[in-house]
Amino acid sequence: MTMTFDIPSDVQASVSNIPGLGTWVTLYLRHEAELEKVRQQRHSAEARAIAERALQQAENDQLTGFDWDASFAELQRHHQAITEKL
């Protein structure tokens, strides 16, 4: 199989003289494939889907400028106000 992908020029320049680079890349990819198998077995499809949705929501929140710190601070204020009344 042949894979084609872009390598940033600064990385390309720094790795161009590594002997056996293709072998190292192949070993790395094999290792990553094995890790992915472990990840797939460790977590259910449902858990992976939940994590993916959470990552997408976090990315959307960043893009829209949602302030998680301010939201959490407000939640703490509400919690404190409720517990003071108990």
C-alpha positions as CSV (number, residue, x, y, z in Angstrom):
1,M,0.0,0.0,0.0
2,T,1.2,3.5,-0.7
3,M,0.1,6.4,1.4
4,T,0.6,10.0,0.5
5,F,0.5,12.9,3.0
6,D,2.1,16.3,3.4
7,I,5.1,16.7,5.7
8,P,5.9,20.2,6.9
9,S,9.0,21.6,5.3
10,D,10.8,22.1,8.6
11,V,10.2,18.4,9.5
12,Q,11.1,17.2,6.1
13,A,14.5,19.1,6.3
14,S,15.3,17.6,9.7
15,V,14.5,14.0,8.8
16,S,15.9,13.8,5.3
17,N,19.2,12.4,6.4
18,I,17.9,9.7,8.7
19,P,19.1,6.3,7.5
20,G,16.3,3.8,7.1
21,L,13.5,6.3,7.6
22,G,11.0,4.2,5.8
23,T,11.7,1.3,8.2
24,W,11.2,3.6,11.2
25,V,8.0,5.0,9.8
26,T,6.7,1.4,9.2
27,L,7.6,0.4,12.7
28,Y,5.9,3.4,14.1
29,L,2.7,2.8,12.1
30,R,2.7,-0.9,13.2
31,H,3.0,0.2,16.8
32,E,0.1,2.7,16.4
33,A,-2.0,0.1,14.8
34,E,-1.5,-2.2,17.8
35,L,-2.3,0.7,20.2
36,E,-5.5,1.4,18.2
37,K,-6.5,-2.3,18.6
38,V,-6.1,-2.0,22.4
39,R,-8.1,1.2,22.4
40,Q,-10.9,-0.4,20.4
41,Q,-11.0,-3.3,22.8
42,R,-10.7,-1.2,26.0
43,H,-13.7,1.1,25.3
44,S,-17.1,0.3,23.9
45,A,-18.3,1.8,20.7
46,E,-20.8,3.8,22.7
47,A,-18.0,5.3,24.9
48,R,-16.0,6.2,21.9
49,A,-19.0,7.9,20.3
50,I,-19.6,9.9,23.5
51,A,-16.0,10.9,23.6
52,E,-16.1,12.0,20.0
53,R,-19.2,14.0,20.5
54,A,-17.7,15.7,23.5
55,L,-14.6,16.6,21.5
56,Q,-16.7,18.0,18.7
57,Q,-18.8,20.0,21.2
58,A,-15.6,21.4,22.8
59,E,-14.3,22.4,19.4
60,N,-17.6,24.1,18.5
61,D,-17.5,25.9,21.9
62,Q,-14.0,27.2,21.2
63,L,-15.0,28.4,17.7
64,T,-18.1,30.2,19.1
65,G,-16.2,31.8,22.0
66,F,-18.0,30.0,24.8
67,D,-16.3,30.7,28.1
68,W,-16.1,27.4,30.1
69,D,-14.4,29.2,33.0
70,A,-17.2,31.8,33.3
71,S,-19.8,29.1,33.0
72,F,-18.2,27.0,35.8
73,A,-17.9,30.1,38.0
74,E,-21.6,30.8,37.6
75,L,-22.4,27.1,38.4
76,Q,-20.3,27.4,41.6
77,R,-22.1,30.6,42.6
78,H,-25.5,28.9,42.1
79,H,-24.3,25.9,44.1
80,Q,-23.0,28.1,46.9
81,A,-26.3,30.1,47.0
82,I,-28.3,26.9,47.2
83,T,-26.2,25.2,49.9
84,E,-26.2,28.4,52.0
85,K,-30.0,28.1,52.2
86,L,-29.9,24.5,53.4
